[in-house]
Each structure stands twice: as structure tokens, then as C-alpha cells.
Amino acid sequence: MSVPDSDMLISLSEVLETPVSTLLGETVTEAEVDNLKAISEKLEVINLQLAQRKTTRRKIIRWLLVSLCAIILILNYSRLCHECG
């Protein structure tokens, strides 16, 4: 049994403006399309949540590093003042 070339199928589907599944003789029911939409929407929400978490983490890490640098500078300055004074 031969298997069609995927690149050829994609090219044909683009030229004929037909989904590859139709070229292969598969039918997509309305329920399947609705399920795919629902899954796609859920994935979009999850992706947005992950992006927000990443942004929040970056902000927290940035402020921690800035605070750490400020503490180091204050400690060094106070040590220098005690040595000079």
C-alpha cells in the first residue's frame, strides 16, 4: 500500500483550496470542529496564563536583584564610612 507524499498533499490542498483531510477522503463532522474550537480556546487561555506567570516571575526576579544590589551597595558604603571615620 502506497502512502501519499505529505508535501504533495499540502500543495494540492492549497491549490484546490481544500483541506488535506478531504483529499484523503475523511469527513470532519460539525461536532469534531466544535471540539477542536473548544480545545483551541482552552489552550489559548492556558497559554495566556503561562505568559502572565512568566512576566510576573521576571518582575519578581528583577526586583529581587535590584534589592540585593542596593543592599550590597549600602553595606559597602557603611563599611567604607566606618573605615574612614
SULMOPE-V908172 format. One record per residue. N is the residue number from 1. RES is the residue in one small letter. SS is DSSP state (helix for helix, strand for strand, loop for the rest). BURIAL is # if it has 9 or more other C-alpha atoms within 8 Angstrom, else .. D_CENTER is the distance of its C-alpha to the mean C-alpha in Angstrom with 2 decimals. Layout:
N_RES_SS_BURIAL_D_CENTER, N_RES_SS_BURIAL_D_CENTER
This chain:
1_m_loop_._39.29, 2_s_loop_._37.33, 3_v_loop_._33.63, 4_p_loop_._32.61, 5_d_loop_._30.69, 6_s_helix_._27.05, 7_d_helix_._27.08, 8_m_helix_._30.30, 9_l_helix_#_28.99, 10_i_helix_#_26.02, 11_s_helix_._28.52, 12_l_helix_#_30.95, 13_s_helix_#_28.51, 14_e_helix_#_27.57, 15_v_helix_._31.26, 16_l_helix_._32.40, 17_e_loop_._29.47, 18_t_loop_#_29.32, 19_p_loop_._26.54, 20_v_helix_#_26.83, 21_s_helix_#_27.48, 22_t_helix_#_30.53, 23_l_helix_#_31.79, 24_l_loop_._31.67, 25_g_loop_._33.64, 26_e_loop_._31.07, 27_t_loop_._31.03, 28_v_loop_._28.07, 29_t_loop_._29.41, 30_e_helix_._28.44, 31_a_helix_._27.39, 32_e_helix_._24.90, 33_v_helix_#_23.43, 34_d_helix_._23.28, 35_n_helix_._21.65, 36_l_helix_._18.95, 37_k_helix_._18.45, 38_a_helix_._18.34, 39_i_helix_._15.81, 40_s_helix_._13.60, 41_e_helix_._14.11, 42_k_helix_._13.45, 43_l_helix_._10.08, 44_e_helix_._9.30, 45_v_helix_._10.84, 46_i_helix_._9.10, 47_n_helix_._5.57, 48_l_helix_._7.73, 49_q_helix_._9.50, 50_l_helix_._7.07, 51_a_helix_._6.42, 52_q_helix_._10.20, 53_r_helix_._11.02, 54_k_helix_._9.64, 55_t_helix_._11.66, 56_t_helix_._14.51, 57_r_helix_._14.72, 58_r_helix_._14.93, 59_k_helix_._17.62, 60_i_helix_._19.49, 61_i_helix_._19.59, 62_r_helix_._20.71, 63_w_helix_._23.44, 64_l_helix_._24.53, 65_l_helix_._25.03, 66_v_helix_._26.88, 67_s_helix_._29.01, 68_l_helix_._29.78, 69_c_helix_._30.90, 70_a_helix_._33.01, 71_i_helix_._34.66, 72_i_helix_._35.44, 73_l_helix_._36.98, 74_i_helix_._39.02, 75_l_helix_._40.29, 76_n_helix_._41.26, 77_y_helix_._42.96, 78_s_helix_._44.90, 79_r_helix_._45.97, 80_l_helix_._47.19, 81_c_helix_._49.10, 82_h_helix_._50.83, 83_e_helix_._51.83, 84_c_helix_._53.23, 85_g_loop_._54.82
